[in-house]
């Protein structure tokens, strides 16, 4: 995972997590922290509508 600082178009993210979710995030898969994966997913959140193609199907990506 890339640990360099990235400028994001937002400055605050609020999450409500259950104790089970926190337990899950504290674990790892194949040596990668689940919390690090969540952080990367948040950084990769779409901030403008876009689209991608997967197996020949066009997939529209909404903001968020």
NORVEN-V192611 format. One record per residue. SS is DSSP state (~ for helix, > for strand, _ for the rest). OMEGA is omega in degrees with one decimal (999 if undefined). Layout:
[[SS | OMEGA] [SS | OMEGA]]
This chain:
[[_ | 178.8] [_ | -177.6] [_ | -180.0] [_ | -178.4] [_ | 179.5] [_ | 176.4] [_ | -178.0] [_ | -178.7] [_ | 176.7] [_ | -176.4] [_ | -177.7] [_ | 175.3] [_ | 177.8] [_ | 177.2] [_ | 171.8] [_ | -175.5] [_ | 172.9] [_ | 178.0] [~ | 177.5] [~ | 179.0] [~ | 178.4] [~ | 176.5] [~ | 179.3] [~ | -178.9] [~ | -179.5] [_ | -179.1] [_ | 179.1] [> | 171.9] [> | -178.5] [_ | 177.4] [_ | 179.7] [> | 179.8] [> | 176.0] [~ | 178.2] [~ | 177.4] [~ | 177.5] [~ | 177.7] [~ | 179.6] [~ | 178.8] [~ | 177.1] [~ | 178.1] [~ | 178.8] [~ | -178.3] [_ | 179.6] [_ | -179.1] [_ | 178.3] [_ | 173.6] [_ | 177.6] [_ | 179.1] [> | 177.1] [> | 177.3] [> | 179.3] [> | 177.3] [> | -178.8] [_ | 177.3] [_ | 179.2] [> | 177.0] [> | -179.3] [> | 178.3] [> | 179.3] [> | 176.6] [_ | 176.8] [_ | 179.5] [_ | 999]]
